[in-house]
Amino acid sequence: MTANQFIKTLWPTINKVGDEVGMSDIIKQVCLAQACLETGYGSSGLMVKAHALFGIKATKTWKGKVYSSKTREVYNSIEQTVSAVFRAYDTVADSVRDYFRLISGKRYAKALTAKTVEDAINIIASSGYATDPNYCDKVIKIYYNSIKPVEPSAP
């Protein structure tokens, strides 16, 4: 699947679920850009095998399915490959719904009032979402290079 195909396939689900839970268009667009990055436009094992669009770790409080995989993390400016247990889902819509639930929580909630995609992803990242120090730049680049150009059929 091409990047454009992935975006056009995923956007209706993100838009629908986002509308159901009251997410702004900005947060829905951030969600789409993050999904593009985190799944390699739908090609990652986490996406293919676990319907997971985001690398949300399965902590002790998670009661759902899990998927174990190696992942790239950055600690003290050193990139490492580690094994981790991620949340897994029955459907892509369930993954999107869980992402919106996570972003609505206390840790990331300030992003919900952001006026731009850049502000929202910066708030999410600075609140500890990802270990990659270049995460924001990567998400913003995807937004401007892959998502924004296909408007209005995508966000």
Order of alpha helices (4+ residues) and beta strands (2+ residues): alpha-alpha-alpha-beta-beta-alpha-alpha-alpha
